[in-house]
């Protein structure tokens, strides 16, 4: 596994203990898809549970591509870069505990609001409110360019995992390593035409609801209620409090939020068109390209959201690769529920 710039400093920093008291989190278990030695995890990170932080401090803004992106940043500017990407219905607070862990180990951590969330805004009212997967990936590349970040470890879950996968597949020269919850999530409208058994289709009920005008109106009116329901079903053992929930749902007040969410799910089903400027990228993704960069995939042992079995995607990662299952009742929002396990995977993927 290639070592990125600044890894010596990171390795020295990771041997130091965090100053804060440790809160026990989920047990980390390891299942290696291909026999490879695993770098020993530091006990402080493995035991670090959620809820230690409630704020990123002052957020930043930068114009990048078609957006004015709001983002959090932590750690030294000269450290190896990490870009953390959130999903739906979540936001940057999924990483509120991960970011300081990585910063304490010498990383420059960048956590952007996706288009349609929080402080991220379109620069022009005329820009199509596009939620297709390649548009989100292009946003991440534009952000890296605007920040002067040539290479970064990219990591995410839900929409963020799909975006990170696309970055690693289409722009491997920009990716030091990849950490992806639920593995290889690249898909196209064509691959979504195959009907699933009824029990599997039931898990995607909201996708079909959003395909209707009633669904769009319902999500617009009840977006917070949607979020609470998804959080509870996707992470059935996560006991989040109202303050944690409210910090994230504030980001759904973005004026473009509903348009982006609805277009994302309609595009996946082939019910909405994307933009021609992304056609070439979509054609490359239609071949479901392999990912060559060093990768660790993660899965919570209690993920209640639809997700593929690790064995079904292991062969898509042709570089150094490992899969880890995080135990202890960890659900879909893995970085917020098990921040220590998530941070440790980033350190291991980027420095082993």
C-alpha positions in Angstrom: 0.0 0.0 0.0 1.5 3.3 -1.1 2.5 5.8 1.7 1.3 9.3 1.3 3.2 12.5 2.0 3.5 13.2 5.7 2.9 9.6 6.8 6.0 9.6 9.1 4.5 12.5 11.0 1.2 10.7 11.1 2.7 7.5 12.4 4.5 9.4 15.2 1.3 11.2 16.1 -0.8 8.1 16.2 1.3 6.6 18.9 0.4 9.4 21.3 -2.7 9.1 23.4 -5.6 11.5 23.0 -5.9 13.9 25.9 -9.6 13.4 26.3 -11.2 10.6 28.3 -12.3 7.7 26.2 -15.9 6.6 25.9 -16.4 3.0 25.1 -17.9 2.4 21.6 -18.7 -0.6 19.5 -16.3 -3.6 19.3 -14.3 -3.6 16.1 -14.0 -7.0 14.4 -12.0 -7.7 11.3 -12.8 -10.0 8.4 -10.1 -9.9 5.7 -11.4 -10.6 2.2 -8.0 -11.5 1.0 -5.3 -12.7 3.4 -3.2 -9.6 4.3 -1.5 -8.4 7.4 -3.4 -5.8 9.3 -1.7 -2.8 10.9 -2.4 -3.0 14.6 -5.1 -0.5 15.6 -4.4 1.9 18.5 -6.6 1.1 21.5 -7.6 4.8 21.9 -9.3 4.9 18.6 -10.9 1.4 18.7 -12.6 2.4 22.0 -13.6 5.9 21.0 -17.4 6.1 20.9 -19.9 8.8 19.8 -21.0 12.0 21.4 -17.8 13.6 22.5 -18.1 16.7 20.2 -21.1 18.8 19.2 -19.4 21.4 17.0 -16.8 21.8 14.3 -16.1 25.4 15.3 -16.2 28.1 12.6 -17.3 26.8 9.2 -15.6 27.8 5.9 -16.9 28.8 2.5 -15.2 28.5 -0.9 -16.4 28.8 -4.5 -15.8 25.5 -6.4 -17.3 24.6 -9.7 -20.9 25.5 -9.8 -21.2 25.8 -6.0 -20.3 28.0 -3.1 -19.4 25.1 -0.7 -19.7 25.3 3.0 -17.3 23.0 4.8 -15.6 22.2 8.1 -11.9 21.8 8.3 -9.7 20.5 11.1 -6.0 19.6 11.5 -2.8 21.0 10.1 -2.9 22.5 6.6 0.3 20.6 5.7 -1.0 17.2 6.8 -2.2 14.5 4.5 -5.6 15.4 3.3 -8.8 13.5 4.0 -12.2 14.3 2.5 -15.2 13.0 4.4 -18.5 12.8 2.5 -21.9 12.5 4.1 -25.2 10.9 2.8 -29.0 11.3 3.0 -30.7 12.1 5.4 -27.5 13.1 7.2 -24.9 15.9 7.0 -21.4 16.9 8.1 -22.3 16.1 11.8 -21.9 12.5 11.0 -18.2 13.3 11.2 -18.2 15.6 14.3 -16.2 13.0 16.3 -14.2 11.6 13.4 -12.7 14.9 12.4 -10.9 15.7 15.7 -9.6 12.2 16.0 -7.9 12.4 12.6 -6.7 16.0 13.2 -5.1 14.8 16.4 -3.2 12.3 14.3 -1.9 14.9 11.9 -4.4 14.9 9.1 -6.0 17.8 7.3 -9.7 16.9 7.5 -12.2 18.5 5.1 -15.9 17.8 5.6 -18.1 19.5 2.9 -21.9 19.9 2.8 -23.1 18.3 -0.3 -25.1 20.3 -2.9 -28.5 20.9 -1.4 -27.4 20.7 2.3 -26.4 23.3 4.9 -24.4 26.3 3.7 -23.6 25.0 0.3 -25.3 27.1 -2.4 -25.4 27.2 -6.2 -23.6 30.1 -7.7 -26.4 30.6 -10.3 -30.1 30.4 -10.1 -30.0 29.0 -13.7 -28.0 25.9 -12.8 -30.0 22.7 -13.0 -30.5 21.2 -9.5 -28.9 17.9 -10.4 -28.6 15.1 -7.9 -27.0 12.5 -10.2 -24.0 10.6 -8.8 -21.4 12.0 -11.2 -22.4 15.6 -10.5 -21.7 15.0 -6.8 -18.3 13.4 -7.6 -17.5 16.4 -9.8 -18.3 18.7 -6.9 -15.7 16.9 -4.7 -13.0 17.2 -7.4 -13.9 20.9 -7.8 -13.6 21.4 -4.0 -10.2 19.7 -4.0 -9.0 21.9 -6.8 -10.2 25.0 -5.1 -8.4 24.1 -1.9 -5.2 23.2 -3.7 -5.5 19.5 -2.6 -3.9 17.3 -5.2 -4.5 14.0 -3.5 -6.6 12.9 -0.5 -8.0 9.8 1.2 -11.7 9.9 0.4 -14.2 8.3 2.7 -17.9 8.2 3.2 -21.2 6.3 3.8 -24.5 6.3 2.0 -24.4 8.9 -0.8 -20.9 9.8 0.4 -19.6 6.2 0.0 -21.0 6.1 -3.6 -19.3 9.5 -4.3 -16.0 8.3 -2.8 -16.2 5.1 -4.8 -16.6 7.1 -8.0 -13.7 9.4 -7.1 -11.5 6.3 -6.6 -12.7 4.6 -9.8 -12.5 7.6 -12.2 -9.8 9.8 -10.6 -7.5 7.3 -8.9 -4.6 9.7 -9.3 -6.4 12.1 -6.9 -7.0 9.4 -4.3 -4.5 8.3 -1.7 -6.8 5.6 -0.4 -10.6 4.9 0.0 -12.7 4.0 3.0 -16.3 3.1 2.0 -19.2 1.9 4.2 -21.1 -0.8 2.4 -18.4 -1.2 -0.2 -18.9 -0.8 -3.9 -22.0 1.3 -4.4 -21.6 2.5 -8.0 -24.8 2.0 -10.0 -26.5 3.4 -13.1 -30.2 3.7 -14.1 -29.7 0.7 -16.3 -28.5 -1.5 -13.4 -31.5 -0.4 -11.4 -34.1 -1.8 -13.9 -33.9 -5.3 -12.6 -36.8 -6.0 -10.2 -36.0 -7.3 -6.7 -37.9 -9.8 -4.6 -40.8 -8.0 -2.7 -39.0 -8.0 0.7 -36.0 -6.3 -0.9 -38.2 -3.8 -2.8 -39.9 -2.9 0.5 -36.7 -1.5 1.8 -36.6 1.0 -1.0 -40.1 2.3 -0.4 -39.1 5.9 -0.2 -37.4 5.7 -3.6 -40.7 4.9 -5.2 -42.5 7.4 -3.1 -40.2 10.1 -4.3 -40.9 9.2 -7.9 -44.4 10.7 -7.4 -45.6 14.3 -7.1 -47.2 13.3 -3.8 -43.8 12.0 -2.6 -42.1 15.2 -3.5 -44.7 17.3 -1.7 -44.6 14.9 1.2 -40.9 15.1 1.6 -41.0 18.9 1.3 -43.6 19.0 4.1 -42.2 16.3 6.4 -38.4 16.3 5.7 -37.5 16.1 9.4 -40.0 13.3 10.0 -38.5 11.4 7.1 -35.1 11.8 8.6 -36.1 10.6 12.0 -37.8 7.5 10.5 -34.8 6.7 8.3 -32.4 7.2 11.2 -34.4 4.8 13.4 -34.8 2.1 10.8 -31.3 2.3 9.4 -29.6 2.4 12.8 -32.1 0.6 15.1 -29.7 0.5 18.1 -28.4 4.1 17.9 -29.8 6.1 20.8 -29.4 9.6 19.4 -30.8 12.5 21.3 -32.9 15.5 20.1 -30.0 17.8 20.1 -28.0 15.5 17.8 -30.9 15.1 15.5 -31.6 18.9 15.4 -28.0 19.8 14.5 -28.3 17.7 11.3 -31.9 18.5 10.3 -31.0 22.2 10.3 -29.1 21.5 7.1 -32.2 20.4 5.3 -33.6 24.0 5.3 -31.3 24.6 2.3 -33.5 26.0 -0.5 -32.3 23.3 -2.9 -32.5 20.3 -0.6 -35.8 18.9 -1.8 -34.9 19.3 -5.5 -31.5 17.6 -5.1 -32.9 14.6 -3.0 -35.9 14.0 -5.4 -33.7 14.3 -8.5 -31.1 11.9 -7.0 -33.6 9.1 -6.5 -35.6 9.7 -9.7 -32.4 9.7 -11.7 -31.3 6.4 -10.2 -34.6 4.8 -11.5 -34.2 6.4 -14.9 -37.2 8.7 -14.3 -35.2 11.9 -14.6 -32.6 13.1 -17.0 -29.1 14.2 -15.9 -26.9 16.7 -17.6 -25.0 16.1 -20.9 -21.7 17.3 -19.4 -21.6 14.2 -17.2 -22.5 11.7 -20.0 -18.9 10.6 -20.6 -18.4 9.9 -16.9 -21.6 8.0 -16.7 -20.6 5.8 -19.6 -17.4 5.0 -17.8 -19.3 4.1 -14.7 -21.7 1.9 -16.7 -18.8 -0.6 -17.1 -18.6 -0.7 -13.2 -14.8 -0.1 -13.2 -12.6 -1.8 -10.7 -11.0 0.4 -7.9 -7.3 0.1 -7.7 -6.4 2.4 -4.8 -5.8 1.0 -1.3 -9.2 0.4 0.2 -10.9 -0.6 3.5 -14.6 -1.3 3.3 -16.7 -1.2 6.5 -20.1 -2.5 7.6 -22.0 -2.1 10.8 -23.3 -5.4 12.2 -26.8 -3.8 12.7 -27.2 -1.8 9.4 -30.9 -1.6 8.8 -30.6 0.1 5.4 -30.4 -1.8 2.1 -26.8 -2.8 1.6 -24.9 -5.5 -0.4 -23.1 -8.4 1.3 -19.3 -7.9 1.4 -18.6 -11.0 -0.7 -20.6 -9.5 -3.6 -18.2 -6.6 -4.1 -14.8 -7.7 -2.9 -13.5 -8.4 -6.4 -14.2 -4.8 -7.5 -11.2 -3.7 -5.3 -8.1 -4.8 -7.1 -5.5 -3.0 -5.0 -4.7 -3.7 -1.4 -8.0 -4.4 0.2 -9.6 -5.3 3.5 -13.1 -5.6 4.8 -14.0 -4.9 8.4 -17.3 -5.5 10.2 -17.9 -3.2 13.2 -19.8 -4.9 15.9 -21.8 -3.8 18.9 -25.1 -2.8 17.2 -23.6 -0.3 14.8 -26.0 0.8 12.1 -26.0 2.7 8.8 -24.5 6.0 10.0 -21.2 4.2 10.9 -18.9 7.3 11.3 -21.2 8.9 13.8 -22.1 5.7 15.7 -18.5 4.3 15.7 -16.1 7.2 15.1 -13.1 5.4 16.4 -13.5 2.5 14.0 -14.0 4.8 11.1 -11.0 7.0 11.9 -8.8 3.9 12.4 -9.8 2.6 9.0 -8.7 5.9 7.4 -5.4 5.8 9.2 -4.8 2.2 8.2 -5.8 2.6 4.6 -3.7 5.7 4.1 -0.5 4.7 5.8 -0.2 0.9 5.7 
